């Protein structure tokens, strides 16, 4: 009887030890890299940067891409984020007002250029003023939503500045982000599209469904700038290190390889919108 009781006690002790180990594992999940929420146009560049960062022995960042406004709203309602990279100042300003960002962490990481693209198989050229209707030939002009997406705001500003918005507005089809506008042109569902130069380069690397038919003058829109910052509630120890990596010479070379330009000099960037102005369309 004594031996049997001893065996039962030993088995119970082993079971309790196993349960304790399982509980400890549950309380101590596998470590992950910082969560980075970034504008859709940065996908290939940041995937490349994350790979190179991981190759140096760091935990690979967890990347998520969407329109800047969609990501900003996610951060505002509490979604995890250790680094936010927006495609314009307006959404970064809004996030800073909603949840605040870590002091000293905000910096401009890249710039970009606005281009007009057409399906690769076509023969379209950049239309002169008055020639957009002929160039579209009844088709659509794809651009990201100007009311919510930075790429769309830049695109509409450029079309207004060059005096062709009234000519093309009835042909415009808007999308949730700039990559969706690129996809419409790539599939032939839109005759023309206004996207970033980095998007066109990414498309070329993926098989080339579009071709660039022209570049909008830099004077036709606000400088395109990508600010980044660490949300104040982030506690990841690698968040700032990865941010600094993107600003380093190595990080900047990665971004340049994917079609991004250096960020505008201080005082040259900015956006005509304000954080208050977008509250009406934020939710």
C-alpha positions in Angstrom: 0.0 0.0 0.0 2.8 2.3 0.9 4.6 1.7 -2.4 1.4 2.2 -4.4 0.8 5.6 -2.6 4.4 6.6 -3.3 3.9 5.8 -7.0 0.7 7.8 -7.1 2.3 10.8 -5.4 5.3 10.7 -7.8 2.9 10.6 -10.8 0.9 13.5 -9.4 4.1 15.5 -8.9 5.3 14.8 -12.5 1.9 16.0 -13.8 2.0 19.1 -11.7 5.6 19.8 -13.0 4.4 19.4 -16.6 1.5 21.8 -16.1 3.8 24.3 -14.5 6.2 24.1 -17.5 3.3 24.6 -19.9 2.0 27.6 -18.0 5.5 29.1 -17.9 5.7 28.7 -21.7 2.4 30.3 -22.2 3.4 33.3 -20.1 6.7 33.6 -21.9 5.9 33.6 -25.7 8.5 33.3 -28.4 10.1 36.8 -28.8 9.4 38.6 -32.0 10.8 41.7 -33.7 9.2 45.1 -33.6 5.8 45.6 -35.2 6.1 48.0 -38.1 3.0 49.5 -39.7 4.0 51.1 -43.0 2.4 52.7 -46.1 1.6 50.2 -48.8 4.1 51.8 -51.2 7.0 50.7 -49.0 6.3 47.0 -49.0 9.2 45.7 -51.1 11.7 48.1 -49.7 10.9 47.3 -46.1 10.8 43.6 -46.7 14.3 43.9 -48.1 15.4 46.1 -45.1 13.9 43.6 -42.7 15.8 40.7 -44.3 19.1 42.6 -44.1 18.4 43.6 -40.5 17.7 40.0 -39.6 20.8 38.9 -41.4 22.8 41.0 -38.8 21.4 38.8 -36.0 18.4 40.8 -35.0 14.8 39.5 -34.7 13.1 40.2 -38.0 10.5 43.0 -37.8 6.8 42.0 -38.1 5.6 44.1 -41.1 2.1 45.2 -42.0 1.2 47.3 -45.0 -1.9 49.3 -45.9 -2.9 52.9 -46.7 -1.5 55.3 -44.2 -4.9 56.4 -43.0 -6.0 52.8 -42.4 -2.9 52.2 -40.3 -3.2 55.4 -38.4 -6.8 54.5 -37.4 -5.5 51.0 -36.3 -2.9 52.6 -34.1 -5.5 55.0 -32.6 -7.8 52.2 -31.5 -4.9 50.3 -29.8 -3.4 48.0 -32.4 0.2 47.0 -31.6 2.7 49.2 -33.3 6.4 49.8 -32.5 7.1 51.9 -35.6 4.7 53.8 -37.9 5.8 55.0 -41.4 3.3 57.2 -43.2 3.3 58.4 -46.8 2.6 62.0 -45.7 2.8 64.3 -42.7 -0.9 64.7 -42.3 -1.6 61.1 -41.0 1.6 61.2 -38.8 0.4 64.5 -37.3 -3.0 62.9 -36.6 -1.4 59.9 -34.9 0.8 62.1 -32.8 -2.4 63.9 -31.6 -4.4 60.8 -31.0 -1.8 58.6 -29.1 1.4 60.6 -29.0 4.8 59.5 -30.3 8.1 59.0 -28.5 10.0 62.2 -28.1 12.9 62.4 -30.6 11.7 59.4 -32.7 10.0 61.3 -35.5 12.1 61.6 -38.7 11.6 61.7 -42.5 13.0 58.5 -43.9 12.3 58.8 -47.7 10.8 60.8 -50.5 9.2 59.8 -53.8 8.1 60.9 -57.2 4.7 60.9 -58.8 4.4 59.2 -62.2 1.8 58.4 -64.8 1.6 54.7 -65.8 -0.2 52.8 -68.6 -0.5 49.1 -69.4 2.8 47.8 -70.6 1.4 46.5 -73.9 -0.1 49.9 -74.9 1.4 52.9 -76.7 0.1 55.7 -74.6 2.3 58.8 -74.0 2.0 61.5 -71.4 -1.0 63.6 -72.6 -0.8 67.3 -73.2 -3.4 69.5 -71.7 -6.6 69.0 -73.7 -5.4 65.5 -74.8 -6.3 63.5 -71.8 -9.7 62.4 -73.1 -8.1 61.0 -76.3 -5.4 59.3 -74.3 -8.0 57.6 -72.0 -10.2 56.6 -75.0 -13.2 56.0 -72.7 -11.1 54.2 -70.1 -10.5 55.0 -66.5 -7.8 57.0 -64.7 -6.9 55.1 -61.5 -5.6 56.8 -58.4 -5.8 56.3 -54.7 -8.7 58.0 -52.9 -7.8 61.7 -52.6 -10.0 62.1 -49.6 -8.1 59.6 -47.4 -4.8 58.3 -49.1 -1.6 60.4 -49.4 -0.9 59.1 -53.0 -4.4 60.2 -54.0 -4.0 63.6 -52.5 -0.7 64.1 -54.3 -2.2 62.9 -57.5 -5.2 65.2 -57.4 -3.0 68.1 -56.5 -0.8 67.4 -59.5 -3.8 67.1 -61.8 -5.3 70.4 -60.5 -1.9 72.2 -60.7 -1.4 71.1 -64.3 -4.9 72.2 -65.2 -6.4 68.9 -66.3 -8.5 67.8 -63.3 -11.8 69.1 -64.9 -10.8 67.2 -68.0 -10.3 63.8 -66.3 -12.5 63.9 -63.2 -15.3 62.0 -64.8 -12.9 59.3 -65.7 -11.3 58.9 -62.3 -11.7 55.6 -60.4 -10.4 55.7 -56.8 -8.9 52.8 -54.8 -8.2 52.1 -51.1 -4.4 52.5 -51.6 -1.9 53.2 -54.3 -1.1 49.6 -54.9 -4.7 48.9 -55.8 -4.5 51.7 -58.4 -1.4 50.2 -59.8 -3.1 46.8 -60.0 -6.0 48.3 -62.0 -3.6 49.6 -64.7 -1.5 46.4 -64.6 -4.6 44.3 -65.3 -5.8 46.6 -68.1 -8.9 47.7 -66.1 -7.7 51.3 -66.2 -6.2 53.1 -69.2 -3.9 55.2 -67.0 -2.9 55.6 -63.4 -1.1 58.0 -61.1 1.2 56.2 -58.7 4.6 56.6 -57.1 7.8 55.9 -59.0 8.7 53.2 -56.4 5.4 51.4 -57.2 6.3 51.4 -60.9 9.7 50.0 -60.0 8.1 47.3 -57.8 5.8 46.4 -60.7 8.8 46.0 -63.1 10.5 43.7 -60.6 7.3 41.6 -60.5 7.0 41.1 -64.2 6.1 44.5 -65.5 2.4 44.9 -66.1 2.7 48.7 -66.4 5.2 51.2 -67.9 5.9 54.8 -66.9 4.8 57.2 -69.6 5.8 60.4 -67.7 6.7 62.1 -64.5 4.7 64.9 -62.9 6.7 68.1 -62.1 7.8 68.3 -58.5 6.3 71.8 -58.5 2.8 70.4 -59.2 2.3 68.9 -55.7 3.7 69.1 -52.2 7.0 67.3 -51.7 6.3 63.6 -51.1 7.7 62.7 -47.8 7.6 59.6 -45.6 7.8 60.4 -41.9 8.2 57.7 -39.3 7.9 57.7 -35.5 7.6 55.3 -32.6 4.2 55.4 -30.8 4.7 56.4 -27.2 3.2 53.1 -25.9 5.8 50.9 -27.7 8.1 49.0 -25.4 10.0 46.9 -27.9 13.8 47.2 -27.3 14.6 47.1 -31.0 12.1 49.7 -32.2 14.6 52.6 -32.2 17.5 50.5 -33.5 15.5 49.5 -36.6 14.4 53.1 -37.0 18.0 54.2 -37.0 18.9 51.4 -39.4 16.5 52.8 -41.9 18.1 56.2 -41.6 21.6 54.9 -41.9 23.6 54.8 -45.1 22.8 51.1 -45.5 19.1 51.7 -45.0 19.0 54.6 -47.4 20.7 52.5 -50.1 18.0 49.9 -49.7 15.3 52.5 -50.2 17.1 54.0 -53.2 17.3 50.6 -54.8 13.5 50.3 -54.6 12.9 53.7 -56.3 12.7 56.0 -53.3 14.5 59.3 -53.2 16.2 60.9 -50.2 13.8 62.7 -47.9 13.3 66.4 -48.6 15.6 68.8 -46.7 14.2 70.3 -43.5 11.7 73.0 -44.2 10.9 71.7 -47.7 8.4 69.0 -46.7 4.8 69.4 -45.5 1.3 68.8 -46.5 -1.6 71.2 -47.2 -3.9 69.2 -44.9 -3.9 69.2 -41.1 -4.7 66.6 -38.5 -7.9 68.4 -37.6 -9.0 68.5 -41.3 -9.0 64.8 -41.7 -11.0 63.9 -38.6 -14.2 64.1 -40.6 -13.0 61.2 -42.9 -11.0 59.3 -40.3 -13.8 57.1 -39.0 
